[in-house]
Amino acid sequence: MIFEIEKNLFRILISSPIPLLKPPVNLYFFAGQDGLLWDAGYGSRSDIKKVMKALETISQIMDRRGESCRVSRILVSHGHGDHFAGLYHLRRLTGAKILLTSAMAKKIHSAEAYRKAWQKSTGFPQPRPPALTGLVFPLIEWVQEKTFGMHWINNPDEIIAESGVLQAGNRRLSWFPIPGHSDDHLGLYDGTSGFLFSGDQVLRTITPWLGPPGGSIKAYETSLKKLGRLKNLKKIFPAHGSPIEEPQKHLNQALAHSRKRTRKVSQEILNAGNHGISFYRLLKKLYPKTSAVTRISAEGWVLLTLHMLMEEKKIRAEKNKGKWQFFTMEKDF
């Protein structure tokens, strides 16, 4: 589906028959002779076909207006599969140049590098036994790579700085780092229109997925505050879901929600007292009436919160009978 946000600015929605495994994704095209595609989506044959059909339709719209149109560059928000997997085929089919930061390029240049980025040690206790991590996670990664149609980029056309400005059509766009969801995440901002293209960092669902090793609660909250200081911010366009019409209110709600979740984790550890609490017991306390699927999806942010509280020396961890237990180090938080 194609939506024209403003003249010559298009949102391309790529649907999915299996949204839980493979979420629908938004790509954004700043049309013109020097057109820019923000995010590349999935890399499967059917997904690439959908994107190319959308780009062809947009080109026809531009042609009827007497304006030239081509995809000259592709810039992705961050190095997760649903954002970069389409790069290889889209460059091949459109001739566009791939722009990556050095952090992105390092992560997505091969399957080995990508998997290593997900598996690197965080230096903190992990709730799962090494055998499970070593056997099950590679299988999950393999399934995701096949479902997403992953293709690796070992030869980007240009390595860009972490922040900068570019021109696309009649729009002057600035990009800048907004880590949290991932450590290589970028935001893209059109200051004239007040449009922010937020990737996965800001979603309509208030909180994006957060988890180690690339995620960070502190970085996420810092990025939310940074985005809240953007001048003239009028609307946020995320990578998943519909546009966010009240950006300041939404950013404030997301920040408050993140802080509330940290307080809940802290309080449950405090309530456990001298007995401490295991990771999975903590999850059940935080989500007493939800499904196992919901708890699994929340594991990442809970683990990041524990990491943050340990760094701040508000809690400590001890291994007891092969399981990690978390204890408070303060009487109150």
C-alpha positions in Angstrom: 0.0 0.0 0.0 1.1 3.5 -0.8 0.2 6.7 1.2 1.4 10.2 0.1 2.2 12.0 3.3 2.9 15.3 1.6 3.7 16.1 -2.0 6.5 13.7 -3.2 6.8 12.0 0.2 5.5 8.5 0.3 4.9 5.8 2.9 5.2 2.3 1.5 3.5 -0.3 3.8 4.7 -3.8 3.2 2.1 -6.2 4.7 2.8 -9.7 6.1 0.7 -12.8 6.3 2.5 -13.8 9.6 2.7 -10.5 11.6 3.8 -12.1 14.8 6.9 -13.6 13.2 7.3 -11.1 10.5 5.8 -7.7 11.3 4.4 -5.4 8.6 7.0 -2.7 7.9 6.9 0.9 6.6 9.4 2.2 4.1 9.6 5.9 3.3 10.5 7.3 -0.1 11.5 11.0 -0.6 10.8 11.1 -4.3 12.8 13.1 -6.9 15.8 12.9 -9.2 17.9 12.3 -6.1 15.3 10.3 -4.3 16.1 8.7 -0.9 14.5 5.5 0.4 14.5 5.3 4.2 14.8 1.6 5.3 14.9 -1.4 2.9 12.5 -3.9 4.6 12.7 -7.6 4.0 14.7 -9.3 1.3 12.5 -12.2 0.2 11.4 -12.4 -3.5 7.8 -11.5 -2.7 8.7 -8.6 -0.5 11.1 -7.1 -3.0 8.4 -7.5 -5.6 6.0 -5.4 -3.5 8.6 -2.7 -2.9 9.5 -2.5 -6.6 5.8 -2.3 -7.6 5.3 0.5 -5.1 8.3 2.4 -6.5 7.1 2.0 -10.0 3.7 3.4 -9.1 5.3 6.4 -7.4 7.5 6.9 -10.5 4.3 7.0 -12.6 2.7 9.5 -10.2 5.8 11.7 -10.5 5.9 11.4 -14.3 2.3 12.6 -14.5 3.4 15.7 -12.6 6.3 16.3 -15.0 8.9 15.5 -12.4 11.8 13.0 -12.7 12.1 10.3 -10.1 14.6 7.7 -9.2 16.0 5.9 -6.1 19.5 7.3 -5.9 20.3 6.3 -2.2 19.0 4.0 0.5 19.6 4.7 4.2 18.5 2.3 6.9 17.5 3.2 10.4 19.5 0.4 12.0 21.1 -3.0 11.5 18.1 -5.3 12.2 17.0 -7.8 9.6 13.5 -6.2 8.9 15.3 -2.9 8.0 18.3 -4.0 5.9 17.5 -7.4 4.4 16.1 -5.8 1.2 19.3 -3.7 0.5 21.0 -6.2 -1.7 18.2 -6.7 -4.2 17.0 -3.1 -4.1 20.4 -1.9 -5.0 20.7 -4.5 -7.8 17.3 -3.5 -9.2 17.4 0.3 -8.8 21.1 1.2 -9.0 20.8 3.1 -5.7 23.7 3.7 -3.5 23.7 2.1 0.0 24.6 4.4 2.8 25.6 2.9 6.1 27.4 4.1 9.3 30.5 2.2 10.2 28.6 0.5 13.1 25.9 -0.8 10.7 28.4 -1.9 8.1 30.4 -3.9 10.8 27.2 -5.6 11.9 25.6 -6.6 8.6 28.5 -7.5 6.3 28.1 -11.3 6.9 26.0 -13.8 8.6 28.8 -14.5 11.1 29.2 -10.8 12.0 25.4 -10.4 12.4 25.1 -13.5 14.7 28.1 -12.5 16.7 26.6 -9.1 17.3 23.5 -10.7 18.8 25.5 -13.3 20.8 28.3 -11.2 22.3 28.6 -11.2 26.0 27.2 -8.3 28.0 29.3 -9.0 31.0 26.2 -9.7 33.2 24.5 -12.8 34.4 22.3 -14.5 31.8 19.1 -16.3 32.9 19.4 -19.1 30.3 21.9 -21.9 30.6 24.7 -21.8 28.0 23.5 -25.1 26.4 20.1 -23.5 25.5 21.8 -20.3 24.2 24.2 -22.3 22.2 21.7 -24.7 20.6 18.3 -23.0 20.4 19.3 -19.4 19.6 21.2 -20.4 16.4 18.1 -22.2 15.2 15.9 -19.2 15.9 18.4 -17.0 14.0 18.4 -19.4 11.1 14.6 -19.4 10.9 14.5 -15.6 11.1 17.2 -15.2 8.4 15.2 -17.4 6.0 11.8 -15.8 6.8 13.2 -12.2 6.4 15.1 -13.1 3.3 18.4 -11.9 4.7 21.2 -10.8 2.3 24.5 -9.4 3.7 26.1 -6.2 2.6 29.9 -6.4 2.5 30.4 -3.5 0.1 28.3 -0.5 1.0 28.7 2.4 -1.5 29.3 5.0 1.2 30.2 5.0 4.9 28.6 8.0 6.4 29.2 9.8 9.7 26.8 9.2 12.7 25.1 12.5 11.9 24.8 14.8 8.9 22.5 16.5 6.4 21.4 15.4 3.0 19.1 16.7 0.3 16.3 14.6 -1.2 14.1 16.3 -3.7 13.2 19.7 -2.1 13.7 18.4 1.4 16.7 19.0 3.6 17.0 16.0 5.9 19.2 15.5 9.0 20.2 12.2 10.4 21.6 11.6 13.9 22.1 8.8 16.4 19.2 7.7 18.7 20.4 4.5 20.4 18.3 2.5 22.8 16.4 -0.1 20.7 19.8 -0.8 19.1 23.2 0.8 19.5 23.5 1.8 15.8 20.0 3.4 15.5 19.5 6.6 13.5 16.7 9.0 13.4 15.8 11.1 10.2 14.3 14.5 10.6 12.7 17.0 8.2 12.9 20.1 10.3 10.8 22.2 7.8 7.8 19.9 7.9 8.4 18.8 11.4 8.4 15.1 10.4 10.5 12.6 12.3 11.2 9.2 10.9 11.9 7.1 14.0 12.6 3.6 12.8 12.0 1.3 15.8 13.0 3.7 18.4 9.5 5.3 18.7 6.5 3.2 17.9 2.8 3.7 18.5 2.8 0.9 21.0 4.7 3.2 23.4 7.6 0.9 24.0 9.7 -0.8 21.3 11.4 -4.2 21.8 14.5 -3.7 24.0 17.1 -6.3 24.8 20.8 -7.1 25.0 23.3 -6.9 23.8 22.6 -3.8 21.6 19.8 -2.3 23.6 20.0 0.0 26.6 17.4 1.5 28.9 19.5 4.5 29.7 20.3 5.2 26.0 16.6 4.7 25.1 15.4 7.3 27.7 18.2 9.7 26.7 17.1 9.4 23.0 13.5 10.0 23.9 14.4 13.3 25.7 16.6 14.2 22.7 13.8 13.8 20.3 11.5 15.8 22.6 13.8 18.8 22.1 13.5 18.8 18.3 12.2 22.1 17.1 8.9 22.2 15.2 8.3 18.4 15.8 4.8 17.8 14.4 4.5 14.1 13.5 6.4 10.9 14.0 6.5 8.2 11.3 7.7 4.8 12.7 8.9 1.7 10.9 5.9 -0.3 12.2 2.4 1.0 12.6 0.6 4.2 11.8 1.9 7.8 12.2 1.9 9.4 15.6 -0.1 12.6 15.6 0.8 14.0 19.0 4.6 13.5 19.2 5.4 15.4 22.4 2.6 13.7 24.3 3.7 10.3 23.0 7.4 10.8 23.8 6.5 11.9 27.3 4.3 8.9 27.8 7.0 6.6 26.5 9.5 8.0 28.9 7.1 7.8 31.9 6.3 4.2 30.9 9.9 3.2 30.8 10.6 4.7 34.2 7.5 3.1 35.7 8.7 -0.3 34.4 12.1 0.2 36.1 10.4 1.1 39.4 8.3 -2.1 39.1 11.4 -4.3 38.7 13.2 -2.5 41.6 10.2 -2.9 43.8 9.8 -6.6 43.2 13.4 -7.2 44.0 13.0 -5.1 47.1 9.9 -7.1 48.1 11.9 -10.4 47.8 14.1 -9.3 50.7 17.0 -11.5 51.8 15.6 -14.5 49.8 16.2 -12.8 46.5 14.3 -13.5 43.3 15.1 -15.5 40.2 14.8 -14.0 36.7 11.8 -16.1 35.7 10.1 -15.6 39.1 10.5 -11.9 38.5 8.9 -12.2 35.1 5.9 -13.9 36.6 5.6 -11.3 39.3 5.7 -8.5 36.7 3.2 -10.3 34.3 1.0 -12.5 36.6 -2.0 -12.8 34.3 -0.3 -12.8 30.9 0.6 -15.6 28.5 4.1 -17.2 28.3 4.4 -15.5 24.9 4.0 -12.1 26.4 6.5 -12.8 29.1 9.0 -14.1 26.6 8.7 -10.9 24.6 9.3 -8.9 27.7 12.5 -10.8 28.7 14.8 -8.4 26.9 13.8 -5.2 28.6 13.7 -6.9 32.1 17.2 -8.2 31.6 18.4 -4.7 30.4 16.8 -3.2 33.5 18.6 -5.7 35.7 21.8 -4.8 34.0 21.2 -1.1 34.5 20.4 -1.6 38.2 23.5 -3.7 38.7 25.7 -1.0 37.1 24.1 1.5 39.4 24.8 -0.8 42.3 21.2 -0.9 43.4 21.0 -4.7 43.1 23.4 -7.6 43.1 23.3 -11.1 41.6 24.4 -14.4 43.1 24.3 -17.9 41.6 22.5 -20.4 43.7 22.2 -24.1 42.6 22.9 -23.1 39.0 20.3 -20.2 39.0 20.9 -16.5 39.3 19.2 -14.7 42.1 18.8 -11.0 42.3 19.0 -9.1 45.6 18.4 -5.5 46.6 21.4 -3.4 47.9 19.2 -0.5 49.1 16.4 -0.2 51.6 14.4 1.8 49.1 14.8 3.0 45.5 
